[in-house]
Amino acid sequence: MKCSTRKKIYYSEKEAEDGLFQTKVIFPSNNAGAVYQCGDCGQWHVTSRGPMSKSLKEAMDSGKLAEAIKRYEMEQRYK
């Protein structure tokens, strides 16, 4: 399935939230911070608009995101 927005499609909100987390791990300076259900295709996308995702905020506040970023950077360094 493709979307007219040309954005990556996620088939559930949970999948989009996981994709958002991975995006922030791999590209920490990326502005993405929320997910939404698309009015065109009905699927889910990641966006930089709107309020920050609750799960992303929780991951940031708990240190889970920072730890995942650190782990990813170490993996890349020793690849």
N, C-alpha and C positions, 0 to 999 in steps of 0.2 A: 504494500500500500504506500502511496505517496501523498504528500500534502502540498497544497498550493503555496504554503509558507516556505517550503523547502527546508524546514527544520527537521531534525531527527525526531522520529516518532517513537513514543513509548506507549505500550498498550494498557497500562494501568497507572494510577497515581503513585503507587509504591515503586514501580519500575522507574518512573520519572524522578522520584525522590532519590532513588539509588543512583541514577544517572547524574543528577545534580551533585551528589556527594562525590562521585568519581571525577566529575569535571573539576570540582574545587580541589581535589587531591592532586590531579595532574597539572592543572593550570590555576594555582592559587590566586593569581591576580585577575582571573576572569570575573566579570561583573555579574554572572548568573547568580541568582539567589532565590528563585521561586519556580514553581511549576504551575501549569494551567491546562485545562481541558480546552482544546481548540474548537472554535465554532465552525471551522471549515471541514475538518476531517473527523472530529469527535474523539480523537486520541489525545495524548498528553505530550506537552513540550516543556522545555526548560527556558526560562526567560530572565532577563535582568530587570524587568519591570514589576511593579507591585511590591507588596510587603514580603519580607524574607520568609522563606519556608520555616515552619515551626521545627521540623526535624533538623534542618541545617543549623538553625539557631541553637538548638539543644546540643548538637555535635560540636559547635564552636564553644559554647559555654562550658561543656564538660571536658574539653581538651581532646575529644575523640578525633576531631578533624585535624588538629595540629599534630597529633601522634601519627595519623595516617599519612599526612604530608611528609613527615620526617622519615617514616618507614619507606615510602615510595622513593624519596630522594636517595636514601641509602641503597635501595635495590638498583636504582639507575646508576649509581656511582660504581657499583661492583658488578655490573652486567658484562 
